[in-house]
Amino acid sequence: MKIRIALSLLFVLTVAGCKAPPPAMTDDTIVSSTVDGVKLTYRHAVQPPTSFTPVNEEYRALYDASVMNRPDFGGKLVSNLENGKPYTVLGSVENNWFAIAEQGQEQLIGYVPLRAVVKSDLYDKTVKADSRRKRVRAASKKTCVAAGDSKACQNSNSGTWIID
């Protein structure tokens, strides 16, 4: 009887000391770290920045930019920005990139170059100025190529080629 109790107690103590293994880390596992005193939450696929300056403002995408897993073009593509859609810029990081999150969220989704987004209140003005500049540039550009002893130039208005 005493042996049964002793074996039962030994079994209970052995099992109580066992821990379940930690869950496996996948790219979608949510992790967090503190960079320059700011706690960042992000997917395991996204690398934390080495430096971070908080911005926490709403910006809008100027074009369908790639969202990278680290702040440089050598990283992996995580997702894409949608042209004109608002995003929250969490902060400025190394290499002149922004750490961004979905609008109204605080979870870092990745990094985009500085020129991929603009402050929301400046978006309309920026798009309008850019479209004016493209029209002026396209109208004044003349394309010419050598054609034997003469040259051929393309009429920028009609697209026809004229041999001089």
C-alpha angles and dihedrals in degrees: 000000000000090000091054092051091046092049091046091050091047091050093049092049092048094050093043090057093056120096127200112250114259115261115268116263114242130177089262096053110118113233134168139206138174119244120182090344095308121113112225125194118200145143117280089246090065117078118224115244121250092225130024133188113186118238105159097182135130115257132175128224115251093199141355094287127179117252108218131203092232132027099266139063091256092071129095124270110254100173142319133260116237114233110258095003117133120243134177114246104213095188152318116273137182123306091032094286131138126232105222140193134186114278111288093005131111100204112107110236097180146286135298132185117265093251095053093078138035132194110278094238090054097044099095093045092049094049092047093049092048094051092051091051092051093052094051093046094048094050095051098044115104121193117208132171134182113260109186109292093347135046134244122217128192119230103234093209100051102017094232121139121236122198115215 
